[in-house]
């Protein structure tokens, strides 16, 4: 039998991921799920999964209403309180995966 929570109970569930990135389903569809990867033939979601390692969970999210032109709206568990807009290109995947390190470098101790 699966996990069952009784009324008013909150159960923590252990997962292997340490980071979750949400990719807007509508934005991805507008770009025909292409424009990322070395040949530009992958969706952002697939490219992130390929390069992100096993501790990254990439999920589809509903439209957030930002709807950039030629870009995809992204949310990242490492950047709470921010919504990111990712343009097309293979370097975007590397920059998205490196964002927590860039953020840490900008914070004064």
Contact map, one row per residue, 1 for C-alpha under 8 A:
1110000000000000000000000000000000000000000000000000000000000000000000000000000000000000000000000000000000000
1111000000000000000000000000000000000000000000000000000000000000000000000000000000000000000000000000000000000
1111100000000000000000000000000000000000000000000000000000000000000000000000000000000000000000000000000000000
0111110000000000000000000000000000000000000000000000000000000000000000000000000000000000000000000000000000000
0011111111100000000000000000000000000000000000000000000000000000000000000000000000000000000000000000000000000
0001111110000000000000000000000000000000000000000000000000000000000000000000000000000000000000000000000000000
0000111110000000000000000000000000000000000000000000000000000000000000000000000000000000000000000000000000000
0000111111000000000000000000000000000000000000000000000000000000000000000000000000000000000000000000000000000
0000111111100000000000000000000000000000000000000000000000000000000000000000000000000000000000000000000000000
0000100111110000000000000000000000000000000000000000000000000000000000000000000000000000000000000000000000000
0000100011111000000000000000000000000000000000000000000000000000000000000000000000000000000000000000000000000
0000000001111100000000000000000000000000000000000000000000000000000000000000000000000000000000000000000000000
0000000000111110000000000000000000000000000000000000000000000000000000000000000000000000000000000000000000000
0000000000011111000000000000000000000000000000000000000000000000000000000000000000000000000000000000000000000
0000000000001111100000000000000000000000000000000000000000000000000000000000000000000000000000000000000000000
0000000000000111110000000000000000000000000000000000011000000000000000000000000000000000000000000000000000000
0000000000000011111100000000000000000000000000000000011110000000000000000000000000000000000000000000000000000
0000000000000001111100000000000000000000000000000000001100000000000000000000000000000000000000000000000000000
0000000000000000111110000000000000000000000000000000001110000000000000000001110000000000000000000000000000000
0000000000000000111111000000000000000000000000000000000111100000000000000001110000000000000000000000000000000
0000000000000000001111100000000000000000000000000000000111100000000000000111100000000000000000000000000000000
0000000000000000000111110000000000000000000000000000000001111000000000000111000000000000000000000000000000000
0000000000000000000011111001000000000000000110000000000001111000000000011110000000000000000000000000000000000
0000000000000000000001111111000000000000000000000000000000011111000000011100000000000000000000000000000000000
0000000000000000000000111111100000000000000000000000000000011110000000000000000000000000000000000000000000000
0000000000000000000000011111110000000000000000000000000000000110000000000000000000000000000000000000000000000
0000000000000000000000011111111000000000000000000000000000000010001100111000000000000000000000000000000000000
0000000000000000000000111111111111000000001100000000000000000000000000010000000000000000000000000000000000000
0000000000000000000000001111111110000000000000000000000000000000000000000000000000000000000000000000000000000
0000000000000000000000000111111110000000000000000000000000000000000000000000000000000000000000000000000000000
0000000000000000000000000011111111100000000000000000000000000000000001100000000000000000000000000000000000000
0000000000000000000000000001111111000000001000000000000000000000000000000000000000000000000000000000000000000
0000000000000000000000000001111111100000011100000000000000000000000000000000000000000000000000000000000000000
0000000000000000000000000001001111110001111100000000000000000000000000000000000000000000000000000000000000000
0000000000000000000000000000001011111001111100000000000000000000000000000000000000000001110000000000000000000
0000000000000000000000000000000001111111111100100000000000000000000000000000000000000001110110000000000000000
0000000000000000000000000000000000111111111100100000000000000000000000000000000000000000110010000000000000000
0000000000000000000000000000000000011111100000000000000000000000000000000000000000000000010000000000000000000
0000000000000000000000000000000000011111110000000000000000000000000000000000000000000000000000000000000000000
0000000000000000000000000000000001111111110000000000000000000000000000000000000000000000110000000000000000000
0000000000000000000000000000000001111111111000000000000000000000000000000000000000000000000000000000000000000
0000000000000000000000000000000011111011111101100000000000000000000000000000000000000000000000000000000000000
0000000000000000000000000001000111111000111111100000000000000000000000000000000000000000000000000000000000000
0000000000000000000000100001000011111000011111110000000000000000000000000000000000000000000010000000000000000
0000000000000000000000100000000000000000001111111000000001110000000000000000000000000000000000000000000000000
0000000000000000000000000000000000000000011111111100000000000000000000000000000000000000000000000000000000000
0000000000000000000000000000000000011000011111111110000000000000000000000000000000000000000010000000000000000
0000000000000000000000000000000000000000000111111111000001000000000000000000000000000000000010001000000000000
0000000000000000000000000000000000000000000011111111100111000000000000000000000000000000000000000000000000000
0000000000000000000000000000000000000000000001111111100000000000000000000000000000000000000000000000000000000
0000000000000000000000000000000000000000000000111111100000000000000000000000000000000000000011000000000000000
0000000000000000000000000000000000000000000000011111111100000000000000000000000000000000000000001000000000000
0000000000000000000000000000000000000000000000001111111100000000000000000000000000000000000000000000000000000
0000000000000001100000000000000000000000000000000001111110000000000000000000000000000000000000000000000000000
0000000000000001111000000000000000000000000000000001111110000000000000000000000000000000000000000000000000000
0000000000000000111110000000000000000000000000001001111111000000000000000000000000000000000000000000000000000
0000000000000000101110000000000000000000000000001000011111100000000000000000000000000000000000000000000000000
0000000000000000000111100000000000000000000010011000000111110000000000000000000000000000000000000000000000000
0000000000000000000111100000000000000000000010000000000011111000000000000000000000000000000000000000000000000
0000000000000000000001111000000000000000000010000000000001111100000000000000000000000000000000000000000000000
0000000000000000000001111000000000000000000000000000000000111110000000000000000000000000000000000000000000000
0000000000000000000000011100000000000000000000000000000000011111000000000000000000000000000000000000000000000
0000000000000000000000011110000000000000000000000000000000001111111000000000000000000000000000000000000000000
0000000000000000000000010000000000000000000000000000000000000111111000001000000000000000000000000000000000000
0000000000000000000000000000000000000000000000000000000000000011111000000000000000000000000000000000000000000
0000000000000000000000000000000000000000000000000000000000000011111100001000000000000000000000000000000000000
0000000000000000000000000010000000000000000000000000000000000011111110111000000000000000000000000000000000000
0000000000000000000000000010000000000000000000000000000000000000011111111000000000001000000000000000000000000
0000000000000000000000000000000000000000000000000000000000000000001111100000000000000000000000000000000000000
0000000000000000000000000000001000000000000000000000000000000000000111110000000000000011000000000000000000000
0000000000000000000000000010001000000000000000000000000000000000001111111000000000001111000000000000000000000
0000000000000000000000110011000000000000000000000000000000000000001101111100000000001110000000000000000000000
0000000000000000000000110010000000000000000000000000000000000001011100111110000000111100000000000000000000000
0000000000000000000011110000000000000000000000000000000000000000000000011111000000111100000000000000000000000
0000000000000000000011100000000000000000000000000000000000000000000000001111101001110000000000000000000000000
0000000000000000001111000000000000000000000000000000000000000000000000000111111101110000000000000000000000000
0000000000000000001110000000000000000000000000000000000000000000000000000011111100000000000000000000000000000
0000000000000000001100000000000000000000000000000000000000000000000000000001111100000000000000000001000000000
0000000000000000000000000000000000000000000000000000000000000000000000000011111111000000000000000001000000000
0000000000000000000000000000000000000000000000000000000000000000000000000001111111000000000000000000000000000
0000000000000000000000000000000000000000000000000000000000000000000000000000001111100000000000000000000000000
0000000000000000000000000000000000000000000000000000000000000000000000000011001111110000000000000000000000000
0000000000000000000000000000000000000000000000000000000000000000000000001111000011111000000000000000000000000
0000000000000000000000000000000000000000000000000000000000000000000000001111000001111100000000000000000000000
0000000000000000000000000000000000000000000000000000000000000000000100111100000000111110000000000000000000000
0000000000000000000000000000000000000000000000000000000000000000000000111100000000011111000100000000000000000
0000000000000000000000000000000000000000000000000000000000000000000001110000000000001111100100000000000000000
0000000000000000000000000000000000110000000000000000000000000000000001100000000000000111110100000000000000000
0000000000000000000000000000000000111001000000000000000000000000000000000000000000000011111110000000000000000
0000000000000000000000000000000000111101000000000000000000000000000000000000000000000001111111000000000000000
0000000000000000000000000000000000000000000000000000000000000000000000000000000000000000111111100000000000000
0000000000000000000000000000000000010000000000000000000000000000000000000000000000000111111111110000000000000
0000000000000000000000000000000000011000000100110010000000000000000000000000000000000000111111111000000000000
0000000000000000000000000000000000000000000000000010000000000000000000000000000000000000011111111100000000000
0000000000000000000000000000000000000000000000000000000000000000000000000000000000000000001111111110000000000
0000000000000000000000000000000000000000000000000000000000000000000000000000000000000000000111111110000000000
0000000000000000000000000000000000000000000000010001000000000000000000000000000000000000000011111111000000000
0000000000000000000000000000000000000000000000000000000000000000000000000000000000000000000001111111110000000
0000000000000000000000000000000000000000000000000000000000000000000000000000000000000000000000111111111000000
0000000000000000000000000000000000000000000000000000000000000000000000000000011000000000000000001111111100000
0000000000000000000000000000000000000000000000000000000000000000000000000000000000000000000000000111111110000
0000000000000000000000000000000000000000000000000000000000000000000000000000000000000000000000000111111111000
0000000000000000000000000000000000000000000000000000000000000000000000000000000000000000000000000011111111100
0000000000000000000000000000000000000000000000000000000000000000000000000000000000000000000000000001111111100
0000000000000000000000000000000000000000000000000000000000000000000000000000000000000000000000000000111111110
0000000000000000000000000000000000000000000000000000000000000000000000000000000000000000000000000000011111110
0000000000000000000000000000000000000000000000000000000000000000000000000000000000000000000000000000001111111
0000000000000000000000000000000000000000000000000000000000000000000000000000000000000000000000000000000011111
0000000000000000000000000000000000000000000000000000000000000000000000000000000000000000000000000000000000111
